[in-house]
Amino acid sequence: MTSALLLALAACGSRGVEYELKLVPIVPANQSPFSGLTRLELVIEPEAGAPTVIEVDQLTGSPLIDGLGELNNVRIAVRGYTGDALTAFGRSAPLSAADGDSLTVNVLVSETTGFGWTPGLTTQRAYAAAAPDGQGSFYIFGGVEKFNNSPDMLDTIERLDIGAPNTTLTTATLGVTLPEALGGEDGAPYTTRAGLSATLLGGTAADAGKILLFGGLGQYGDAASITSAVALFDPATETFESLESALIPQSEHRVVQNQVGDVLFFGGWTSAASDLIEPTTRVQRYERATRLVSRITGDLPGVGLYGAATSLGADGVLYCGGATWDSEANWSPRDECVLITNAGELVEVAPMPEGRAHHAMVTVGEGLALVTGGLNPAEREYIFGPESRGTDTAWLYDASTDSWTDVGELSTARAWHVAAPLASGGAVIAGGYNQAGLIWQVSAGKAIPCAELYTVEGGLQPVPGDEDCAAGDEVGALPDAVGYPAVAVDPSYGVLLVGGVDTAEAVSTGIALLASGDAQ
């Protein structure tokens, strides 16, 4: 919704430039970011050089600013403080203002202490992929619309504008669909896709600023429709470029971009020669220099299913845990870890303290990785028997010592959850299920709307207001209780959670944003 506060910025005088720029704050319906502020600032952030900070009167908006000069591809941040704490934040998409211009620009402003909710997706989605464009927008690709005997697969794409939002914070459905990929039992092309990955490519290479899409399942129950297709999506034109396919089809894999910009795809499901779906222990790498996907030598622990991975910066990418089958009906979690160096070598490193599957892993500093929750059915093995409960464990891996440290307990035991890094340092842990039946199903558990924060200095704590949140609650920090939502991170704008599956296995339309106020 639109805030009653209008922030007016005007330039006049010494540089012979006059223009007016009105910033209209758009705020999430569940928040009041301007309430109780003691200081409000506008920060003009140029592409290079020091930012300009302007203090704002909260009742009247900004005064006339003498000698500010033209604005060329700058972003304007709104920062609200309660005492010394940054409690409200918003950042515009890049904009320009020249002599004689009169501009009105919407900017999303939300509380930094909790998730802001939007009205949600146009289409409910689970097993979708999400990625930022680096300019204030997020894209959500494909997924499953609903679960039944023949789930409805999606080929549509939605865009949510954070830097230049509409007044209702609704998404836009693009006119383009996912590109065709060959596959399926009849070899026909299809565009629907779930279990795919989407990664914004950074740096200065020719593909920088584009979103890399890989893999996914095209048709439910059709093993041959797991694809090895690779494509680049250009947010500037909202068009696709298909690249040479990978060697191995993968779906529900883990994806991490390493420090040098290459993208690694870990495990997941693949199609067998017998037209059956089977796990894969393979790791593949998209190399930016060649724009080709190649296989990493070596194998993941277990069968390559439901482990977790994250970047350790200069040390490479860490992958830990997952599931393995001990017999046709029995499974157990793995504790082994491997490191993929930035040169592409797979090496073994110290194992986790215990085996885990469906846990979450996130970078919390150079060479540091946090592992939270996950399933550990130590008390049972029979896959069709009693449920496996989520755990509340949290461990920190330090690459400099190749060792693990217990860092406390989660407020809510969980698995099938997500964890994402925060620009201010630390991480947010959100969503999930409190237990599972089959290793690939959550039908036995209750979904979780709760979130908690971690910092190396302060440890674990619930998101403010979530202290009494529990599995099965309808709402908490998140607008829905969901497991395995899609997650996308833009350090300049925040962490976005999208869709997921609730306790009744219904698919969610929920969108939640945790604003970032510490990166440009």
Protein Blocks (a to p, Z undefined) as FASTA:
>chain_A
ZZfbdcddddehjlopacdddddddddfkbcfkgopabdcdddddfbdcdddddddfkno
paddehkbpaehiacdddddehjbcfbdcddddddddehiacddddddddfkbccddebj
fbdcehiacddehnopacdeehjfbdcfbdcddfbdcdddfklccfkopacddfbdcddd
eedjkopacfbdghiacdddehjbfkgoiacdeejifbghiaklpccbdcdddfklopac
dddddfbdcehiacdddfkopacdeehidddfkopacddfbdcdddfklopacddeddde
hjhpaiacddehjnopcdeeddddfbfkbccddfbdcdddfkopacdddddfbdcehiac
ddebehiacdeejiddfkbmblklccddddfbdcdddfklopaddebjcfbdcehiacdd
dfkgpjddeedjfbdcbfkbcklpccdfbdcdddfklopaddehilmgcehiabdfbmbd
cehiacdddfkloccdeejjdfkopacfbdcddddfkbZZ
